[in-house]
Amino acid sequence: MTEGDKMRLRRERKKFTDITDHEEFYAQYVGAETSGDAHLPQISHQRYVKPLFSRVSTQRMRGVLQHLSSFYTRYFGSADGEQSAQWLHRQLAEIIRKAPFHTRISLEFFTHPFPQPSLIARFEPKVKNISAPLTIIGAHQDSMNYLFPLLPAPGADDDGSGTVSILEAFRVLAESGFVPEYGPVEFHWYAAEEGGLLGSQAIARYKKESNARIGAMLEFDMTAFIARNATETIGFIGSAADEKLTKWLLGLAKEYISIPADVFELPGGAGSDYMSYTQLGYPAGFASEGNPSAGGGRIGEYDPYVHGVGDVIDIDDETGVFSFDHMARFSELAIAFVVEQAGWDNKWR
């Protein structure tokens, strides 16, 4: 599939996953079942999780997203796309530098054939257990103007919002001295989601070829927009997601998050980076800003300005509002997900 082919599909409003470089590999896993594979622990870490929510800073999130969305574009094939990833890497490195001495956090670039790298930050447990499952949280850092890839694409909501929501969760956990008890935790910022899930496919394939055991993966894509006259909601997407994990996530949100949560379906053919994992038999879920199918429309309660020059942070009009408070609820969800999946080791060793 060429970039020209992809451009035509986007203009026809058709969704796609580009498996050109992985076709034979993915063919082995067509029809893979994920039921029963997910790590679904009893929710029991309230005393660790709830005190962290007061540390989530919408002011900090605004500052980070203002800068991230100021890049002309974050298109994965552009110099700006590479530079924005390098800038994000520096923010992560600074957070890690400030973390307490006992934390064990690594940071790496995961490079691709195109200029923009993906980023992986990893919390290691104090005691290594190769049988313990890996917990993954992800968002895509790239943006794209669907009219033409080299036109401006601030990408504030898609997916600057998810990128910053999980970045803030990462900061709170790191600065709080989080050390997982049951297994490692990775935060992923994917390149080239808009190119057909290219970054996440490469990483998911690497995990599969490395025989990694993934207990749960949760993606955050578009976490800021609240449609006018809609109820502010955490929307979990059931389409192509692990059913048992999604049910567990719904219970997690109802335990910890102050706004309603529900499970919705995407319009036909739509999806995002979590699908790179479910296609390989890994349990993955998807959290997003509302109901994409509300009213039977093409985008439902989703931000109508994505994939263009209007995807900015100051939207407040007849369509809805860009809300940093809404983003903060997803940061809280990310914190709760990590701690409930991986535990918190506060023992001195």
C-alpha positions as semicolon CSV with decimal commas, in nm:
position;residue;x (nm);y (nm);z (nm)
1;M;0,000;0,000;0,000
2;T;0,148;0,336;-0,104
3;E;0,101;0,672;0,067
4;G;-0,109;0,774;-0,235
5;D;-0,336;0,474;-0,177
6;K;-0,376;0,578;0,185
7;M;-0,457;0,937;0,090
8;R;-0,737;0,819;-0,138
9;L;-0,880;0,599;0,137
10;R;-0,875;0,888;0,385
11;R;-1,054;1,120;0,143
12;E;-1,318;0,850;0,097
13;R;-1,344;0,836;0,481
14;K;-1,238;0,473;0,480
15;K;-1,038;0,339;0,775
16;F;-0,748;0,101;0,726
17;T;-0,458;-0,081;0,886
18;D;-0,142;-0,095;0,675
19;I;0,007;-0,444;0,717
20;T;0,226;-0,419;0,406
21;D;0,542;-0,491;0,606
22;H;0,379;-0,754;0,830
23;E;0,129;-0,933;0,606
24;E;0,271;-1,284;0,635
25;F;0,332;-1,244;1,007
26;Y;-0,022;-1,126;1,084
27;A;-0,171;-1,396;0,862
28;Q;-0,062;-1,653;1,122
29;Y;-0,293;-1,494;1,378
30;V;-0,612;-1,432;1,179
31;G;-0,904;-1,515;1,404
32;A;-0,692;-1,520;1,720
33;E;-0,899;-1,539;2,037
34;T;-0,802;-1,329;2,338
35;S;-1,075;-1,440;2,580
36;G;-0,925;-1,579;2,899
37;D;-0,577;-1,434;2,835
38;A;-0,626;-1,101;3,010
39;H;-0,494;-1,034;3,358
40;L;-0,807;-0,942;3,556
41;P;-0,709;-0,892;3,922
42;Q;-0,952;-0,800;4,195
43;I;-0,956;-0,423;4,242
44;S;-0,789;-0,370;4,579
45;H;-0,531;-0,088;4,569
46;Q;-0,750;0,209;4,659
47;R;-0,517;0,325;4,936
48;Y;-0,236;0,369;4,683
49;V;-0,437;0,497;4,388
50;K;-0,681;0,755;4,522
51;P;-0,425;0,983;4,695
52;L;-0,243;1,022;4,362
53;F;-0,533;1,192;4,187
54;S;-0,469;1,523;4,365
55;R;-0,126;1,532;4,201
56;V;-0,269;1,538;3,848
57;S;-0,215;1,892;3,717
58;T;-0,432;2,031;3,438
59;Q;-0,209;2,338;3,433
60;R;0,093;2,124;3,353
61;M;-0,106;1,926;3,096
62;R;-0,209;2,249;2,922
63;G;0,150;2,370;2,900
64;V;0,275;2,041;2,756
65;L;-0,006;2,015;2,503
66;Q;0,032;2,378;2,397
67;H;0,391;2,303;2,301
68;L;0,319;1,964;2,146
69;S;0,042;2,105;1,926
70;S;0,260;2,401;1,822
71;F;0,463;2,180;1,588
72;Y;0,355;2,249;1,229
73;T;0,269;1,882;1,202
74;R;0,364;1,558;1,376
75;Y;0,332;1,361;1,053
76;F;0,548;1,052;1,091
77;G;0,732;1,104;0,762
78;S;0,835;1,463;0,832
79;A;1,120;1,639;1,010
80;D;0,862;1,796;1,243
81;G;0,732;1,450;1,326
82;E;1,081;1,343;1,426
83;Q;1,150;1,663;1,620
84;S;0,824;1,639;1,814
85;A;0,917;1,285;1,920
86;Q;1,261;1,406;2,030
87;W;1,095;1,683;2,233
88;L;0,859;1,434;2,397
89;H;1,157;1,211;2,478
90;R;1,322;1,504;2,658
91;Q;1,010;1,559;2,870
92;L;1,014;1,193;2,971
93;A;1,385;1,198;3,047
94;E;1,339;1,498;3,276
95;I;1,055;1,325;3,463
96;I;1,272;1,017;3,512
97;R;1,562;1,233;3,633
98;K;1,340;1,374;3,909
99;A;1,204;1,036;4,021
100;P;1,311;0,902;4,364
101;F;1,633;0,701;4,367
102;H;1,467;0,364;4,429
103;T;1,254;0,370;4,115
104;R;1,373;0,165;3,819
105;I;1,266;0,338;3,500
106;S;1,419;0,304;3,154
107;L;1,350;0,504;2,838
108;E;1,420;0,409;2,479
109;F;1,352;0,501;2,121
110;F;1,193;0,228;1,909
111;T;1,300;0,324;1,559
112;H;1,120;0,264;1,231
113;P;1,199;0,295;0,858
114;F;1,044;0,645;0,865
115;P;1,182;0,946;1,058
116;Q;0,952;0,946;1,363
117;P;1,045;0,697;1,638
118;S;0,810;0,547;1,893
119;L;0,897;0,591;2,262
120;I;0,889;0,330;2,540
121;A;0,927;0,410;2,911
122;R;0,939;0,108;3,141
123;F;0,894;0,063;3,517
124;E;1,079;-0,244;3,641
125;P;0,981;-0,439;3,955
126;K;1,240;-0,485;4,229
127;V;1,230;-0,860;4,189
128;K;1,234;-0,994;3,834
129;N;0,974;-1,261;3,760
130;I;0,976;-1,379;3,399
131;S;0,632;-1,536;3,439
132;A;0,470;-1,208;3,554
133;P;0,261;-1,032;3,288
134;L;0,357;-0,706;3,122
135;T;0,117;-0,412;3,152
136;I;0,110;-0,163;2,862
137;I;-0,046;0,182;2,830
138;G;-0,030;0,351;2,491
139;A;-0,122;0,661;2,290
140;H;-0,015;0,778;1,946
141;Q;0,205;1,086;1,928
142;D;0,170;1,156;1,554
143;S;-0,082;1,379;1,379
144;M;-0,188;1,418;1,017
145;N;-0,388;1,653;0,797
146;Y;-0,606;1,423;0,588
147;L;-0,637;1,680;0,309
148;F;-0,263;1,643;0,247
149;P;-0,001;1,506;0,489
150;L;0,232;1,806;0,470
151;L;-0,035;2,064;0,556
152;P;-0,060;2,190;0,917
153;A;-0,184;1,931;1,168
154;P;-0,176;2,055;1,529
155;G;-0,339;1,731;1,647
156;A;-0,437;1,866;1,988
157;D;-0,712;1,610;2,044
158;D;-0,597;1,342;1,798
159;D;-0,392;1,235;1,971
160;G;-0,210;1,504;2,161
161;S;-0,474;1,465;2,431
162;G;-0,413;1,093;2,482
163;T;-0,038;1,149;2,462
164;V;-0,052;1,408;2,739
165;S;-0,309;1,220;2,949
166;I;-0,078;0,921;2,981
167;L;0,231;1,144;3,012
168;E;0,074;1,308;3,318
169;A;-0,008;0,965;3,464
170;F;0,352;0,862;3,402
171;R;0,479;1,177;3,576
172;V;0,259;1,127;3,883
173;L;0,362;0,762;3,916
174;A;0,732;0,832;3,863
175;E;0,749;1,125;4,105
176;S;0,550;0,924;4,363
177;G;0,815;0,651;4,360
178;F;0,601;0,386;4,194
179;V;0,757;0,041;4,168
180;P;0,539;-0,240;4,028
181;E;0,506;-0,551;4,240
182;Y;0,378;-0,816;4,000
183;G;0,540;-0,737;3,667
184;P;0,685;-0,458;3,451
185;V;0,482;-0,166;3,320
186;E;0,546;0,006;2,987
187;F;0,417;0,340;2,862
188;H;0,420;0,361;2,482
189;W;0,395;0,667;2,258
190;Y;0,344;0,530;1,908
191;A;0,463;0,677;1,582
192;A;0,256;0,662;1,263
193;E;-0,087;0,557;1,387
194;E;-0,229;0,780;1,116
195;G;-0,022;0,589;0,860
196;G;-0,210;0,267;0,939
197;L;-0,095;0,170;1,292
198;L;0,264;0,136;1,171
199;G;0,444;0,209;1,498
200;S;0,226;-0,008;1,720
201;Q;0,231;-0,295;1,471
202;A;0,609;-0,304;1,477
203;I;0,618;-0,301;1,858
204;A;0,341;-0,559;1,897
205;R;0,521;-0,786;1,651
206;Y;0,846;-0,743;1,846
207;K;0,664;-0,842;2,165
208;K;0,515;-1,148;1,997
209;E;0,846;-1,260;1,850
210;S;1,007;-1,210;2,193
211;N;0,740;-1,434;2,351
212;A;0,635;-1,151;2,580
213;R;0,341;-1,223;2,806
214;I;0,109;-0,921;2,805
215;G;-0,154;-0,922;3,077
216;A;-0,336;-0,612;2,955
217;M;-0,286;-0,327;2,709
218;L;-0,492;-0,007;2,723
219;E;-0,485;0,265;2,459
220;F;-0,587;0,628;2,501
221;D;-0,682;0,800;2,175
222;M;-0,867;1,136;2,192
223;T;-0,943;1,223;2,555
224;A;-1,030;1,595;2,553
225;F;-1,353;1,672;2,366
226;I;-1,698;1,688;2,526
227;A;-1,976;1,724;2,270
228;R;-2,235;1,995;2,328
229;N;-2,535;1,866;2,525
230;A;-2,359;1,533;2,588
231;T;-2,282;1,385;2,929
232;E;-1,909;1,383;3,005
233;T;-1,820;1,015;2,979
234;I;-1,531;0,772;2,971
235;G;-1,597;0,574;2,655
236;F;-1,454;0,224;2,630
237;I;-1,463;0,084;2,279
238;G;-1,583;-0,273;2,241
239;S;-1,504;-0,306;1,870
240;A;-1,215;-0,552;1,820
241;A;-1,119;-0,517;2,188
242;D;-1,087;-0,793;2,446
243;E;-1,436;-0,839;2,590
244;K;-1,333;-0,958;2,937
245;L;-1,071;-0,687;2,976
246;T;-1,321;-0,421;2,864
247;K;-1,568;-0,541;3,126
248;W;-1,292;-0,522;3,391
249;L;-1,200;-0,170;3,274
250;L;-1,561;-0,061;3,310
251;G;-1,556;-0,179;3,672
252;L;-1,222;-0,001;3,725
253;A;-1,364;0,328;3,599
254;K;-1,675;0,296;3,813
255;E;-1,457;0,238;4,119
256;Y;-1,219;0,529;4,064
257;I;-1,348;0,789;3,818
258;S;-1,599;1,060;3,908
259;I;-1,779;1,064;3,571
260;P;-1,986;0,789;3,405
261;A;-1,825;0,518;3,193
262;D;-1,981;0,297;2,929
263;V;-1,892;0,066;2,642
264;F;-1,955;0,184;2,287
265;E;-1,894;0,054;1,936
266;L;-1,695;0,226;1,664
267;P;-1,842;0,293;1,320
268;G;-1,757;0,019;1,072
269;G;-1,389;-0,018;0,990
270;A;-1,261;0,231;1,248
271;G;-0,999;0,147;1,508
272;S;-0,663;0,242;1,652
273;D;-0,337;0,106;1,794
274;Y;-0,495;-0,140;2,039
275;M;-0,591;-0,346;1,733
276;S;-0,223;-0,418;1,665
277;Y;-0,230;-0,622;1,987
278;T;-0,568;-0,793;1,958
279;Q;-0,476;-0,905;1,606
280;L;-0,188;-1,098;1,762
281;G;-0,400;-1,253;2,034
282;Y;-0,304;-1,009;2,308
283;P;-0,576;-0,865;2,537
284;A;-0,618;-0,494;2,467
285;G;-0,872;-0,222;2,540
286;F;-0,943;0,129;2,418
287;A;-1,050;0,437;2,619
288;S;-1,174;0,749;2,443
289;E;-1,362;1,074;2,491
290;G;-1,725;0,970;2,443
291;N;-1,965;0,775;2,224
292;P;-1,851;0,769;1,859
293;S;-2,185;0,628;1,744
294;A;-2,421;0,866;1,926
295;G;-2,712;0,982;1,713
296;G;-2,618;0,746;1,435
297;G;-2,379;1,002;1,288
298;R;-2,034;0,950;1,138
299;I;-1,843;1,073;1,444
300;G;-2,107;1,076;1,718
301;E;-1,973;1,264;2,020
302;Y;-1,616;1,274;1,889
303;D;-1,426;1,592;1,804
304;P;-1,530;1,703;1,452
305;Y;-1,210;1,901;1,396
306;V;-0,956;1,617;1,399
307;H;-0,727;1,555;1,099
308;G;-0,726;1,923;1,004
309;V;-0,602;2,269;1,100
310;G;-0,886;2,313;1,350
311;D;-0,774;2,041;1,593
312;V;-0,658;2,289;1,858
313;I;-0,693;2,329;2,235
314;D;-0,922;2,634;2,247
315;I;-1,240;2,485;2,097
316;D;-1,556;2,605;2,270
317;D;-1,839;2,638;2,020
318;E;-2,169;2,485;1,915
319;T;-2,004;2,145;1,861
320;G;-1,856;2,114;2,208
321;V;-1,558;2,204;2,424
322;F;-1,194;2,098;2,456
323;S;-1,155;2,013;2,825
324;F;-0,837;1,960;3,024
325;D;-1,050;1,842;3,314
326;H;-1,181;1,566;3,087
327;M;-0,822;1,476;2,998
328;A;-0,741;1,458;3,369
329;R;-1,007;1,191;3,422
330;F;-0,819;0,976;3,172
331;S;-0,493;1,041;3,355
332;E;-0,663;0,913;3,670
333;L;-0,788;0,609;3,479
334;A;-0,434;0,540;3,356
335;I;-0,296;0,560;3,711
336;A;-0,563;0,325;3,842
337;F;-0,508;0,082;3,554
338;V;-0,133;0,062;3,614
339;V;-0,150;0,013;3,990
340;E;-0,438;-0,236;3,984
341;Q;-0,272;-0,439;3,708
342;A;0,085;-0,436;3,840
343;G;0,048;-0,367;4,212
344;W;0,268;-0,135;4,418
345;D;0,581;-0,269;4,586
346;N;0,650;-0,054;4,893
347;K;0,868;-0,310;5,070
348;W;1,232;-0,233;5,140
349;R;1,459;-0,499;4,993
